[in-house]
Amino acid sequence: MATFSKFEEIECWQIARKLCNNIFFITEKGPFLKDFRFKDQIRSSSGSVMDNIAEGFGRSGNKEFVNFLSIAYGSACECHSQLYRAQDWKFISDNEFETTRLICEELISKISGLITYLRKSEIKGTKFH
């Protein structure tokens, strides 16, 4: 795994950004226009993923980074679950669901991999080799 000098270089943050943007655009139409609470909830969970990855990176060591990655992981799982609700309620098309579900699953896997790596790493500082 490469050295990260800024959070934008972290692959799981890049995927989280993709998810957040995807969620934004699919919630800009249809039934989401009237269901403000659900719209805010799914947007909040997707935004929380990228924000917690960035915040964890900005902390002083691996343990804090892992803690924030764990929060990001939970938010990604929450967003993943909310996608099923959006599909069940016909808020999104099957294609939108599948595309976004795949992003969520990739993101969850990448966050898990980074957590595993950091827990095993001998490097405990802020540059995360």
NORNOR-V349687 format. One record per run of one state. SS is the DSSP state (alpha for helix, beta for strand, coil for the rest). FROM is the first residue (numbers start at 1). LEN is the number of residues. If there is no record, write none. Layout:
# NORNOR-V349687
SS	FROM	LEN
SS	FROM	LEN
This chain:
# NORNOR-V349687
coil	1	6
alpha	7	3
coil	10	1
alpha	11	16
coil	27	3
alpha	30	4
coil	34	2
alpha	36	22
coil	58	4
alpha	62	27
coil	89	5
alpha	94	27
coil	121	9
